[in-house]
Amino acid sequence: MLLQYLWREDVPLNGARFGRFSGQSTSLPCGGTLALDQNGNVLAWTRKPGVRFDGESEGARRDLAEGKARLAGFLTTLEQRIRSGRIGDIPGGEAGLLGHRMAPLTARTVNGALRFELCPHLGIHDDAGDVMGGRQWQISS
């Protein structure tokens, strides 16, 4: 049996490094997956901790350190993608109509917070050295 749990932690985007998104907030996806056998024994456990851990145990301190590293990487990657012009608005807006261009990542507001999402027809393998034919994004059909 697989058990997946998840939550989102609010992340403020403050400063010029976040361009037009400065002053808004987004969220860091956190959670994990447990693989259990038929008797409830844990076979495997993977997790993506956040930065809001309470506790004085060594495990809690380790999770907090890992969560802080994840958050720093998340913000750095987001900054690089904003700076390179790889994040656009949802094409066609709320009407749901697709335009003739679609950025590899889109930003939309959900319950007052930004959600950055990968477009379903594009894959981002690696931002460094990603060749896009001289365009900021690919043209969809």
Summary of the structure (lengths in Angstrom):
residues: 141
radius of gyration: 18.2
end to end distance: 40.4
largest distance: 55.2
contacts: 334
relative contact order: 0.14
helix: 25%
strand: 35%
